[in-house]
Amino acid sequence: MDKLTLIIPAKHEKESLPKVLEDLKKYSLKIIIILEETDIETINAIKSYDCKICYQINKGYGDALIQGILNVQTDYFCIFNADGSFRSDELIKMYNKLDSEGKDFVFGSRYEKGSSSEDDTIVTYIGNIFFSSFGKIFFSLNISDILYTFVMGKTEKVKKLDLKFKDFSFCVELPIKAKKKGFILDTIPSNEMRRIAGKKKVNAIKDGLLILISMIKLFFFRF
C-alpha cells in the first residue's frame, strides 16, 4: 500500500494514538497527523513514530481533514481515526477496490451485512439512519453510513471537490460532492471497535443540526 497516505486528525489522544501508530507499522504507507500545536502531550507521545505532523492552523474536524488532504502527495488518501476505533486490516479491502476495481472513493459502513460496532449508541444509530436516508432520497447517494468518516479515495479526485466545511458537516460534504461530480463510490462492511480512551468529540444535537443545515445547503446551493 505504498501509494496510500493516512490522514489522522488527533485531539488529546496521547493514550490511543501511539497504539494506533504501533499497529500501522506492519503496513507500507505514509501517515499525516493533524493536531493543534498546543496539544503537547499527544505530540510527545508520538515523537518516536515515522509520521508527518501538521499543526492545524484553524479549528474544526473538517478543517483538520481538509488541511491533511492538501498535504497528501500519494495516489490515494484515507481518513483514519486516532482513537483506535478503525480496524487497520480493512485498509487492504478498501485499497484493492481503488487500485484493482477502479473505484474513486470507498466508504466503510457499520450497517451492512458482516459489519458491526462496539461504539455506536442509539442516538448515533438513529442519526445515521436519518442522514443516510436523506442522502439517498435527495442525492441518490447509496451509502448506508454517511456519518462514518472511514473513507479512502483517489487524491486527484478529492482535491477536485473543493471541500469547505470546517466542522463535522465534512462527513456529508465529501460523499455528496463526489456523487455530484459523477465519481464512482463504493462501500465495504466495517467493524468499528471500542475507542481506546477518551470520549466522543461529537455533540449529537449541535453537530446533527449543523449537518442537516449543510445537507440542505448542498441541495439548494452550489458550492
Summary of the structure (lengths in Angstrom):
residues: 223
radius of gyration: 16.2
end to end distance: 32.8
largest distance: 47.5
contacts: 722
relative contact order: 0.18
helix: 38%
strand: 17%
